[in-house]
Amino acid sequence: MTWLALGSLADGELRLPFGGHRLAPIAGHDVAELCAKILTDPAPHISKSYALTGPELKDMHGIAEDFAAVLGRPVT
């Protein structure tokens, strides 16, 4: 999702195709860490599935607020 947004963040706009839908994004690092653990010891994970979601459900306005806080400037 981040690569989609980076181009438009230069002008202070977060342009993503999610409308009013809410989602709980997860960091790529967290996914990679989980995958490494599973690959290191796969036996306990056979026939299991995992819901990979972030800690907080947000709409695009909430995600824009997060980007604004990190960048130190308004993002709409």
C-alpha distances in whole Angstrom, upper triangle without the diagonal:
4,6,5,7,9,12,12,12,16,17,16,14,11,10,8,10,11,14,16,14,14,11,12,8,10,10,10,14,15,14,16,19,19,19,22,24,24,25,28,29,28,31,30,27,29,28,26,22,20,18,15,13,13,16,16,15,14,13,12,15,14,11,12,15,14,12,16,18,16,17,20,20,19,16,16
4,5,5,6,9,11,10,13,15,14,13,10,11,9,12,13,16,18,17,16,14,13,10,11,10,10,13,15,15,16,19,20,20,22,24,25,26,28,30,30,33,32,29,31,31,28,25,22,20,17,15,14,17,17,17,15,15,12,15,15,11,12,14,12,10,14,15,13,14,17,17,17,14,15
4,5,5,8,10,10,12,15,15,14,11,11,10,13,15,18,20,19,19,17,17,13,14,13,12,15,17,17,17,20,22,21,23,26,26,27,29,31,31,34,34,31,32,32,30,27,24,22,19,18,18,21,20,20,18,18,15,18,18,14,14,17,16,13,16,18,16,16,19,19,19,16,17
4,6,7,8,10,12,14,14,12,9,8,7,10,12,14,17,17,17,16,16,14,15,15,14,18,19,19,20,23,24,24,26,28,29,29,32,34,33,36,35,32,34,33,31,27,25,23,20,19,18,21,20,19,17,16,13,16,17,13,13,17,16,13,16,19,17,17,20,19,18,15,15
4,6,6,6,9,11,10,8,6,6,7,10,12,14,16,16,16,15,16,13,15,15,15,18,20,20,21,24,25,25,27,30,30,31,33,35,35,38,37,34,35,35,33,29,26,24,21,19,18,20,19,18,16,14,11,13,14,11,10,13,13,10,13,15,14,13,16,15,14,11,12
4,6,5,7,10,10,9,8,9,10,14,16,18,20,20,20,18,19,16,17,16,16,18,20,21,21,24,26,26,27,30,31,31,33,36,35,39,38,35,37,37,34,31,28,26,23,21,20,22,21,21,19,18,14,16,16,13,12,15,14,10,13,15,13,12,15,14,14,12,13
4,6,6,8,10,9,9,9,11,14,17,18,21,21,22,21,22,19,20,19,19,22,24,24,25,27,29,29,31,33,34,34,36,39,38,42,41,38,40,39,37,34,31,29,26,25,23,26,24,24,21,20,16,18,19,16,14,17,17,13,15,18,16,14,17,16,15,13,14
4,5,6,7,6,6,6,9,13,15,16,18,19,20,20,21,19,21,20,21,23,25,25,26,29,30,31,33,35,36,36,39,41,40,43,42,39,41,41,38,35,32,29,26,25,23,25,23,23,20,18,14,15,17,14,12,15,15,12,13,16,16,13,16,14,13,10,10
4,5,5,5,6,8,11,14,16,17,19,20,20,19,20,18,20,19,20,22,24,24,26,28,29,30,32,34,35,36,38,40,40,43,42,39,41,41,38,34,32,29,26,24,22,23,22,21,18,17,13,14,15,12,10,12,12,9,10,13,12,10,12,10,10,7,9
4,6,7,9,11,14,18,19,20,22,24,24,23,24,21,23,21,22,24,26,27,28,30,32,33,34,36,38,38,40,42,42,46,45,42,44,44,41,38,35,32,29,27,25,27,25,25,22,21,17,17,18,16,13,15,15,12,12,15,14,11,13,11,11,9,11
4,6,9,10,14,17,19,19,21,23,23,24,25,23,25,24,25,27,29,30,31,33,35,35,37,39,40,41,43,45,45,48,47,44,46,46,43,40,37,34,31,29,27,28,26,25,22,20,16,16,18,16,13,15,16,13,12,16,15,12,14,11,10,8,10
4,7,10,13,16,17,17,19,21,21,21,22,20,22,22,23,25,27,28,30,31,33,34,36,38,39,40,42,44,43,47,45,42,44,44,41,38,35,32,29,26,24,25,23,22,19,17,14,13,14,13,9,11,13,10,9,12,13,10,11,8,6,5,6
4,6,9,13,14,14,16,17,18,19,20,18,21,21,22,25,26,27,29,31,32,33,35,37,38,39,41,43,42,45,44,41,43,42,39,36,33,30,27,24,23,24,22,20,17,15,11,11,13,11,8,11,13,10,10,14,14,12,14,11,9,5,5
4,6,10,11,11,13,14,15,15,16,15,18,18,19,22,23,24,25,28,29,29,32,33,34,35,37,39,39,42,40,37,39,38,35,32,29,26,23,21,19,21,19,17,14,12,8,9,11,9,6,10,11,9,10,13,14,12,15,13,10,7,6
4,7,9,10,12,14,15,15,17,16,18,19,20,23,24,24,26,29,29,30,32,34,34,35,38,40,39,42,40,37,39,38,35,31,29,26,23,21,20,22,20,18,15,13,9,11,13,11,10,13,14,12,14,17,17,16,18,16,14,10,9
4,6,8,11,11,12,12,14,13,16,17,18,21,22,21,24,26,27,27,30,31,31,33,35,37,36,38,37,34,35,34,32,28,26,23,20,18,18,20,18,16,13,11,8,11,13,10,10,14,14,13,15,18,18,18,20,19,16,13,11
4,6,9,9,12,12,15,14,17,19,20,23,24,23,25,28,27,28,31,32,32,33,36,37,36,38,37,34,35,33,31,27,25,22,20,19,19,21,19,16,14,11,9,13,15,13,13,17,17,16,19,21,22,21,24,22,20,16,14
4,6,6,8,9,12,12,16,18,19,23,22,22,24,27,26,27,30,31,31,33,35,36,35,37,35,32,33,32,29,25,23,20,18,16,16,18,16,13,11,8,7,11,12,11,12,15,16,16,18,21,21,21,24,22,20,16,14
4,6,9,11,14,15,19,21,23,26,26,25,28,30,30,30,34,35,34,36,39,40,38,40,39,35,37,35,32,28,26,23,21,19,19,20,17,14,12,8,7,10,12,12,12,15,17,17,18,21,22,22,24,22,19,16,13
4,7,10,13,15,19,21,23,26,26,25,29,30,30,31,34,35,34,37,39,40,38,40,38,35,36,35,32,28,26,22,21,18,18,19,16,12,10,6,7,9,11,12,13,15,16,17,19,21,22,23,24,23,19,16,14
4,7,10,12,16,19,21,24,23,22,26,27,26,28,31,32,31,33,36,36,35,37,35,31,33,31,28,24,22,18,18,15,15,16,13,10,8,6,8,10,11,11,13,16,16,18,20,21,22,23,25,24,21,18,16
4,7,10,13,16,19,21,20,20,23,25,24,25,28,29,29,31,33,34,32,34,32,29,31,29,26,22,20,16,15,12,12,13,10,6,5,4,7,10,9,10,12,14,14,16,18,19,20,22,24,23,21,18,16
4,6,10,13,15,18,16,16,20,21,20,22,25,25,25,27,30,30,29,31,29,26,27,26,23,19,16,13,11,8,8,10,8,5,5,6,9,11,10,10,13,14,14,15,18,19,19,21,23,23,21,18,17
4,7,10,13,15,13,13,17,18,17,19,22,22,22,25,27,27,26,28,26,23,26,25,21,18,14,11,9,5,5,7,5,4,6,9,11,13,11,10,13,14,13,15,18,18,18,20,22,23,22,19,19
4,7,9,12,11,11,14,16,15,17,20,20,21,23,25,26,25,28,26,23,25,24,21,18,15,12,9,6,5,8,8,8,8,10,11,14,12,9,13,14,12,13,16,17,16,18,21,22,21,18,18
4,6,8,7,7,11,12,12,14,16,17,17,20,21,23,22,25,23,20,23,23,19,16,13,11,7,5,4,8,9,10,12,14,14,17,15,12,15,16,14,15,18,18,17,19,22,23,23,20,21
4,5,5,7,9,10,11,13,15,16,17,19,20,22,22,25,24,21,24,24,21,18,15,13,10,9,7,10,12,14,14,16,16,18,16,13,16,17,14,14,18,17,15,18,21,22,22,20,21
4,5,5,6,9,10,11,12,14,15,16,18,20,20,23,23,20,22,23,20,18,15,14,10,11,10,13,15,17,17,19,19,21,19,16,19,20,17,16,20,20,18,20,23,24,25,22,24
4,5,5,6,9,10,10,12,14,15,16,19,19,23,22,19,22,23,21,19,16,16,12,13,12,14,17,19,20,22,21,24,21,18,21,21,18,18,21,21,18,20,23,25,26,24,26
4,5,5,6,9,10,11,13,14,15,17,17,20,19,17,20,21,18,16,13,12,9,10,9,11,14,17,18,21,21,23,21,18,21,22,18,19,22,21,19,22,25,27,27,25,27
4,5,5,6,9,10,11,12,14,16,15,19,18,15,17,18,16,13,11,11,8,10,10,13,16,17,19,21,22,24,22,19,22,23,20,21,24,24,22,24,27,29,29,27,28
4,5,5,6,9,10,10,12,14,15,18,18,15,18,19,17,15,13,14,11,13,14,16,19,21,22,25,24,27,25,22,25,26,22,22,26,25,23,25,28,30,31,28,30
4,5,5,6,9,10,11,13,14,17,16,14,17,19,17,16,13,14,12,14,14,16,19,21,23,26,26,28,26,23,26,27,23,24,27,26,23,26,29,31,32,30,31
4,5,5,6,9,10,11,11,14,13,11,14,16,13,12,10,11,10,12,13,15,19,20,23,25,26,29,26,24,27,28,24,25,29,28,25,28,31,33,33,31,32
4,5,5,6,8,10,10,13,13,11,13,15,13,12,11,13,11,14,16,18,21,23,25,27,28,30,28,25,28,30,26,27,30,30,27,30,33,35,35,33,34
4,5,5,6,9,10,13,14,12,15,17,16,15,14,16,14,17,18,20,24,26,28,30,30,33,30,28,30,31,28,28,32,31,28,31,34,36,37,34,36
4,6,5,6,8,11,11,10,13,16,14,14,13,16,14,17,18,20,23,25,28,31,31,34,31,29,32,32,29,30,33,32,30,32,35,37,38,36,37
4,5,5,5,8,8,7,9,12,11,11,11,14,14,17,19,21,24,26,28,31,32,34,32,30,33,34,30,31,35,34,32,34,37,39,40,37,38
4,6,5,9,11,9,11,14,13,14,14,17,16,20,21,24,27,28,31,33,34,36,34,32,35,36,32,33,36,36,33,35,39,40,41,39,40
4,6,9,11,11,13,16,16,17,17,20,19,22,23,25,28,30,33,35,36,38,36,33,36,37,34,34,38,36,34,36,39,42,42,40,42
4,6,7,8,10,14,13,15,16,19,19,22,24,25,29,30,33,36,37,39,37,35,38,38,35,36,39,38,36,39,42,44,44,42,43
4,6,5,7,10,10,12,14,17,17,21,23,25,28,30,32,35,36,39,36,34,37,38,35,36,40,39,37,39,42,44,44,42,43
4,5,6,9,10,13,15,19,20,23,25,27,30,31,35,37,38,41,39,37,40,41,38,39,42,41,40,42,45,47,47,45,46
4,6,9,8,11,13,16,18,21,23,24,27,29,32,35,36,39,36,35,38,39,36,37,41,40,38,41,43,45,46,43,44
4,6,5,8,9,13,15,18,20,22,25,26,29,32,33,36,34,32,36,36,33,35,38,37,36,38,41,43,43,40,41
4,5,9,11,15,17,20,23,25,28,29,32,34,35,38,36,34,38,39,36,37,41,40,39,41,44,46,45,43,43
4,7,10,14,16,19,23,25,27,27,30,32,34,37,35,34,37,38,36,37,41,40,39,41,44,46,45,42,42
4,7,10,13,16,19,21,23,24,27,29,31,34,32,30,34,35,33,34,37,37,36,38,41,42,42,39,39
4,7,9,13,16,18,20,21,24,26,27,30,28,27,30,32,29,31,34,34,33,35,38,39,39,36,36
4,6,9,12,14,17,17,20,23,24,27,25,24,27,28,26,27,31,30,29,32,35,36,35,32,33
4,6,10,12,14,14,17,19,21,24,22,20,24,25,23,24,28,27,27,29,32,33,32,29,29
4,7,10,12,13,15,17,19,22,19,18,21,22,20,21,25,24,23,26,29,30,29,26,27
4,7,8,9,11,14,16,18,16,15,18,19,17,19,22,21,21,24,26,27,26,24,24
4,6,7,10,13,14,16,14,12,16,16,14,16,19,18,18,20,23,24,23,21,22
4,7,10,13,15,17,13,13,16,16,13,16,19,18,18,21,23,24,23,22,22
4,6,10,12,13,10,10,14,13,12,15,17,16,17,20,21,22,21,19,19
4,7,10,12,9,10,13,13,13,15,18,17,18,21,22,23,21,19,18
4,7,8,5,6,10,10,10,13,15,15,16,18,20,20,18,15,14
4,5,5,6,9,10,11,13,14,16,17,19,20,19,17,14,12
4,5,5,6,9,10,10,12,14,15,16,18,16,14,11,9
4,5,5,6,9,10,10,12,14,15,16,14,12,9,7
4,5,5,6,9,10,11,13,14,15,15,12,10,10
4,5,5,6,9,10,11,12,14,14,12,9,9
4,5,5,6,9,10,10,12,11,9,6,6
4,5,5,6,9,10,10,10,8,7,8
4,5,5,6,9,10,11,10,9,11
4,5,5,6,8,9,8,7,9
4,5,5,6,5,5,5,8
4,6,5,7,8,9,12
4,6,8,10,10,14
4,6,8,9,12
4,7,9,13
4,7,10
4,7
4
